[in-house]
Amino acid sequence: QVQLVESGGGLVQAGGSLRLSCAASGSIFSANTMGWYRQATGKQRELVATITSGGTTTSAGSVKGRFTISRDNAKNTVYLQMNSLKPEDTGVYYCYYYVLIGGYQYWGRGTQVTVSS
């Protein structure tokens, strides 16, 4: 089992910044992918960004140039730096952990991000 604890959400005005953190603990595999998904009210959960333990990143087109994902493997922690936030970035942000071997995936409880216009 892997436990994920998110932090860093909150309320910010449009154009502002927030930094999300997610710390993983438990049965950690050295080769894994961590990342962030988000879900707005009434919408499906969608990919924001992911990063492998080797540092390869993916991100949604809607956040390119504004959000940066990074990780500290020694701390089993992933970060999401969100700049130039827009009201449409509002939603619950979920931390994601995936291990290819065995196909295990885990989710955090989510942290609310609200961007006011």
Stockholm file with secondary structure:
# STOCKHOLM 1.0

chainA/1-117         QVQLVESGGGLVQAGGSLRLSCAASGSIFSANTMGWYRQATGKQRELVATITSGGTTTSAGSVKGRFTISRDNAKNTVYLQMNSLKPEDTGVYYCYYYVLIGGYQYWGRGTQVTVSS
#=GR chainA/1-117 SS CEEEEEECCEEEETTCCEEEEEEEEESCCSSCEEEEEEECTTSCCEEEEEEETTCCEEECTTTTTTEEEEEEGGGTEEEEEECSCCGGGCEEEEEEEEETTTTEEEECCCEEEEEEC
#=GC SS_cons         CEEEEEECCEEEETTCCEEEEEEEEESCCSSCEEEEEEECTTSCCEEEEEEETTCCEEECTTTTTTEEEEEEGGGTEEEEEECSCCGGGCEEEEEEEEETTTTEEEECCCEEEEEEC
//
